[in-house]
Amino acid sequence: MSAGADAEGGVLAVVDHRRGELRDVSFEMVTAGRSLVDAVGGELHLAVVAGDVERFAEMLDVEGVDAVHTVADGEEFNHDVYATTVEALYADLEPEVLVMPGSVNGLDYAPAVANRLDLPLASGAVALSTDGGDVEVTRRIYRSKLEVTVAVEETPFALTVRDGAFPVTDNTGEAEIRPFEVAVDESALGSRVLGFEEVGEAIDVTYADLLIAVGRGIGSEENLELVERLAEVTGGTLVASRPVVDSGWVERSRQVGQSGQYVRPTVYLAVGISGAAQHVGQMENSETVVAIDRDPSAPIFDVADYGVVGDLFEVVPALVEQFEGDETDA
Amino acid sequence: MKVLVAVKEVAEATDGFEIDGVDIDRRHLAYGLNEWDEYAVETGVRVAEQFDDAADDADAAGADTEVVSVTIGPERAEETVRTVLAKGVDRAIRVWDDDIAAAELDVAAKTRLLAAVAAEEEPDLILTGVQASDDEFGATGVSLADELGVEWAAVVNRVEVDDALARARVHRELEGGVEELSEVDLPAVLTVQVGSTDPRAASPIGDGPDAEPIERRGLADLGLDAGAVESPFRRTGASVPDRGVSTTYFDGDTDERAAGVADLLRDEGVVDG
């Protein structure tokens, strides 16, 4: 059952998947893990627990990964299985740093694992500094309005990584794939996952191609039609800022600015969003941000790669017209 | 049945705040009840009310319910504690002393303090918010569960507790409009998500919130010493997140600007067709 003693020291990162798909944060954790290995030495090992672990392991064989430990226990995430498994892997590998995702499932097991292993937990890392072998974790506080660096004066320690904060690592690697077995007595578990329910439309807005985000500037529920039409002609996914969701105009699953939910689309098109700090904190890692707002001093322009200063009630219909041409041509 | 709700008084940064050292200048901080904890309180009070109603119906004796809050915070936090007492919490505990005040509380320290209170109170259900808006740890509730050796569920937006207090059925709010339906044995710690219920306003009726005593505990009262709040983390810097972005603005009349955006979206390859 040994996963191999050569990983002693080093970094163990536990990847994140759901309903048959590896979540992108898994590949972001590889990037974070590679940077940690630079500081603490040793190897970078990944662990994938439950689901189609062999298929996942092949996908996880990316640059810088030395080994992938597969634990074929169950299909979906269960926090008791994860906690027991990671505890066993940790005991076997004795890494200097244990990396876990800051996703909703990460929130459901990482703190328990850190506690039972007596590891200090640095949660929600958005960047890492590893100068001179000392690890400093950058994280956000005060609704992401402030960024702080925190020195970790003790190893080993545990770290969770915020979704969408690190670039992904994707070049093919030369990792060794090692099955790992943990005895989990399923009947003794105190928690049982009974199923899933889709609330409204099931859209993981985290990594969409095009998110069209509507803010308070839209004024009223009736005006939403405008941006809905834009989403329709572009194939984009409509999301909304917190005030719009709180007004009941857009369902909560489409809110950007919810705890634990960070988005990182290829393009984030902000329409009538002023850019409150808690909103910006959750979308600023989008690859390209385009903002349409009438107020040139709106904070959203601080994170926008492209901007249109203007009345959305004029600009959006004109933009829709640009794509309606496409529809007729097609 | 007894519910313990862990609530935090959080600091909110005001607009145009300034940084002093490795934190926000305290003159630019405003204090209040953590938004997530407001939902935890409401959830706790509702669960207790259901048990009260059931006990009334059955005319059952000994079905007393109690909702107790616990807060780690200085005397200033009592104002926030009063608001939760006015939202249906029956009794409040505040944990603080000089050693705690001098410490930088990390997840493990909070876990030890709350675990000591939970061990005294022996609740059937412990609730807290998913995260505190100021620390943004998002970890204390689940860490506490592990410390107590009880079950847990994180990011919960619906809770049903069975009559026998044997287990709770919960909905966990995953990313992207998907909820996980789970069952956990009780006692358990649940971390509650914003938007899960409709929190009630503070009520001035009854004995009046000012009449409620807030019980105080220090490390020694909890059987702990200063070692319980030591942390291996040291904050070394603070800054406003550097967005590092320069913005290209589309000029011209409305159609020209719209065309600029449309071309960009097509170039990025994110438009269907």
Boltz contact constraints between the chains, C-beta under 6 A:
constraints:
  - contact:
      token1: [A, 104]
      token2: [B, 155]
      max_distance: 6.0
  - contact:
      token1: [A, 104]
      token2: [B, 174]
      max_distance: 6.0
  - contact:
      token1: [A, 104]
      token2: [B, 175]
      max_distance: 6.0
  - contact:
      token1: [A, 107]
      token2: [B, 138]
      max_distance: 6.0
  - contact:
      token1: [A, 107]
      token2: [B, 154]
      max_distance: 6.0
  - contact:
      token1: [A, 107]
      token2: [B, 155]
      max_distance: 6.0
  - contact:
      token1: [A, 108]
      token2: [B, 154]
      max_distance: 6.0
  - contact:
      token1: [A, 111]
      token2: [B, 139]
      max_distance: 6.0
  - contact:
      token1: [A, 111]
      token2: [B, 142]
      max_distance: 6.0
  - contact:
      token1: [A, 111]
      token2: [B, 143]
      max_distance: 6.0
  - contact:
      token1: [A, 112]
      token2: [B, 142]
      max_distance: 6.0
  - contact:
      token1: [A, 112]
      token2: [B, 146]
      max_distance: 6.0
  - contact:
      token1: [A, 115]
      token2: [B, 143]
      max_distance: 6.0
  - contact:
      token1: [A, 115]
      token2: [B, 146]
      max_distance: 6.0
  - contact:
      token1: [A, 115]
      token2: [B, 147]
      max_distance: 6.0
  - contact:
      token1: [A, 116]
      token2: [B, 146]
      max_distance: 6.0
  - contact:
      token1: [A, 120]
      token2: [B, 232]
      max_distance: 6.0
  - contact:
      token1: [A, 121]
      token2: [B, 107]
      max_distance: 6.0
  - contact:
      token1: [A, 121]
      token2: [B, 139]
      max_distance: 6.0
  - contact:
      token1: [A, 123]
      token2: [B, 137]
      max_distance: 6.0
  - contact:
      token1: [A, 123]
      token2: [B, 138]
      max_distance: 6.0
  - contact:
      token1: [A, 123]
      token2: [B, 139]
      max_distance: 6.0
  - contact:
      token1: [A, 124]
      token2: [B, 136]
      max_distance: 6.0
  - contact:
      token1: [A, 141]
      token2: [B, 136]
      max_distance: 6.0
  - contact:
      token1: [A, 142]
      token2: [B, 13]
      max_distance: 6.0
  - contact:
      token1: [A, 142]
      token2: [B, 134]
      max_distance: 6.0
  - contact:
      token1: [A, 143]
      token2: [B, 133]
      max_distance: 6.0
  - contact:
      token1: [A, 145]
      token2: [B, 13]
      max_distance: 6.0
  - contact:
      token1: [A, 146]
      token2: [B, 24]
      max_distance: 6.0
  - contact:
      token1: [A, 146]
      token2: [B, 238]
      max_distance: 6.0
  - contact:
      token1: [A, 147]
      token2: [B, 239]
      max_distance: 6.0
  - contact:
      token1: [A, 147]
      token2: [B, 241]
      max_distance: 6.0
  - contact:
      token1: [A, 148]
      token2: [B, 235]
      max_distance: 6.0
  - contact:
      token1: [A, 148]
      token2: [B, 238]
      max_distance: 6.0
  - contact:
      token1: [A, 149]
      token2: [B, 236]
      max_distance: 6.0
  - contact:
      token1: [A, 149]
      token2: [B, 237]
      max_distance: 6.0
  - contact:
      token1: [A, 150]
      token2: [B, 233]
      max_distance: 6.0
  - contact:
      token1: [A, 150]
      token2: [B, 235]
      max_distance: 6.0
  - contact:
      token1: [A, 151]
      token2: [B, 234]
      max_distance: 6.0
  - contact:
      token1: [A, 151]
      token2: [B, 236]
      max_distance: 6.0
  - contact:
      token1: [A, 153]
      token2: [B, 232]
      max_distance: 6.0
  - contact:
      token1: [A, 153]
      token2: [B, 234]
      max_distance: 6.0
  - contact:
      token1: [A, 154]
      token2: [B, 232]
      max_distance: 6.0
  - contact:
      token1: [A, 190]
      token2: [B, 151]
      max_distance: 6.0
  - contact:
      token1: [A, 190]
      token2: [B, 185]
      max_distance: 6.0
  - contact:
      token1: [A, 191]
      token2: [B, 151]
      max_distance: 6.0
  - contact:
      token1: [A, 191]
      token2: [B, 182]
      max_distance: 6.0
  - contact:
      token1: [A, 191]
      token2: [B, 184]
      max_distance: 6.0
  - contact:
      token1: [A, 192]
      token2: [B, 183]
      max_distance: 6.0
  - contact:
      token1: [A, 193]
      token2: [B, 182]
      max_distance: 6.0
  - contact:
      token1: [A, 194]
      token2: [B, 181]
      max_distance: 6.0
  - contact:
      token1: [A, 194]
      token2: [B, 183]
      max_distance: 6.0
  - contact:
      token1: [A, 195]
      token2: [B, 181]
      max_distance: 6.0
  - contact:
      token1: [A, 196]
      token2: [B, 178]
      max_distance: 6.0
  - contact:
      token1: [A, 196]
      token2: [B, 180]
      max_distance: 6.0
  - contact:
      token1: [A, 197]
      token2: [B, 179]
      max_distance: 6.0
  - contact:
      token1: [A, 198]
      token2: [B, 178]
      max_distance: 6.0
  - contact:
      token1: [A, 199]
      token2: [B, 177]
      max_distance: 6.0
  - contact:
      token1: [A, 199]
      token2: [B, 179]
      max_distance: 6.0
  - contact:
      token1: [A, 200]
      token2: [B, 177]
      max_distance: 6.0
  - contact:
      token1: [A, 202]
      token2: [B, 177]
      max_distance: 6.0
  - contact:
      token1: [A, 202]
      token2: [B, 178]
      max_distance: 6.0
  - contact:
      token1: [A, 203]
      token2: [B, 176]
      max_distance: 6.0
  - contact:
      token1: [A, 203]
      token2: [B, 177]
      max_distance: 6.0
  - contact:
      token1: [A, 204]
      token2: [B, 175]
      max_distance: 6.0
  - contact:
      token1: [A, 204]
      token2: [B, 176]
      max_distance: 6.0
  - contact:
      token1: [A, 205]
      token2: [B, 176]
      max_distance: 6.0
  - contact:
      token1: [A, 206]
      token2: [B, 175]
      max_distance: 6.0
  - contact:
      token1: [A, 209]
      token2: [B, 270]
      max_distance: 6.0
  - contact:
      token1: [A, 210]
      token2: [B, 270]
      max_distance: 6.0
  - contact:
      token1: [A, 234]
      token2: [B, 271]
      max_distance: 6.0
  - contact:
      token1: [A, 235]
      token2: [B, 272]
      max_distance: 6.0
  - contact:
      token1: [A, 252]
      token2: [B, 195]
      max_distance: 6.0
  - contact:
      token1: [A, 253]
      token2: [B, 177]
      max_distance: 6.0
  - contact:
      token1: [A, 259]
      token2: [B, 130]
      max_distance: 6.0
  - contact:
      token1: [A, 259]
      token2: [B, 131]
      max_distance: 6.0
  - contact:
      token1: [A, 261]
      token2: [B, 175]
      max_distance: 6.0
  - contact:
      token1: [A, 266]
      token2: [B, 268]
      max_distance: 6.0
  - contact:
      token1: [A, 266]
      token2: [B, 270]
      max_distance: 6.0
  - contact:
      token1: [A, 267]
      token2: [B, 268]
      max_distance: 6.0
  - contact:
      token1: [A, 267]
      token2: [B, 270]
      max_distance: 6.0
  - contact:
      token1: [A, 301]
      token2: [B, 247]
      max_distance: 6.0
  - contact:
      token1: [A, 302]
      token2: [B, 243]
      max_distance: 6.0
  - contact:
      token1: [A, 303]
      token2: [B, 243]
      max_distance: 6.0
  - contact:
      token1: [A, 303]
      token2: [B, 245]
      max_distance: 6.0
  - contact:
      token1: [A, 304]
      token2: [B, 247]
      max_distance: 6.0
  - contact:
      token1: [A, 306]
      token2: [B, 248]
      max_distance: 6.0
  - contact:
      token1: [A, 307]
      token2: [B, 247]
      max_distance: 6.0
  - contact:
      token1: [A, 307]
      token2: [B, 249]
      max_distance: 6.0
  - contact:
      token1: [A, 308]
      token2: [B, 250]
      max_distance: 6.0
  - contact:
      token1: [A, 308]
      token2: [B, 257]
      max_distance: 6.0
  - contact:
      token1: [A, 314]
      token2: [B, 254]
      max_distance: 6.0
  - contact:
      token1: [A, 315]
      token2: [B, 258]
      max_distance: 6.0
  - contact:
      token1: [A, 318]
      token2: [B, 254]
      max_distance: 6.0
  - contact:
      token1: [A, 318]
      token2: [B, 255]
      max_distance: 6.0
  - contact:
      token1: [A, 318]
      token2: [B, 258]
      max_distance: 6.0
  - contact:
      token1: [A, 319]
      token2: [B, 258]
      max_distance: 6.0
  - contact:
      token1: [A, 319]
      token2: [B, 261]
      max_distance: 6.0
  - contact:
      token1: [A, 322]
      token2: [B, 258]
      max_distance: 6.0
  - contact:
      token1: [A, 322]
      token2: [B, 259]
      max_distance: 6.0
  - contact:
      token1: [A, 322]
      token2: [B, 262]
      max_distance: 6.0
  - contact:
      token1: [A, 326]
      token2: [B, 273]
      max_distance: 6.0
  - contact:
      token1: [A, 330]
      token2: [B, 273]
      max_distance: 6.0
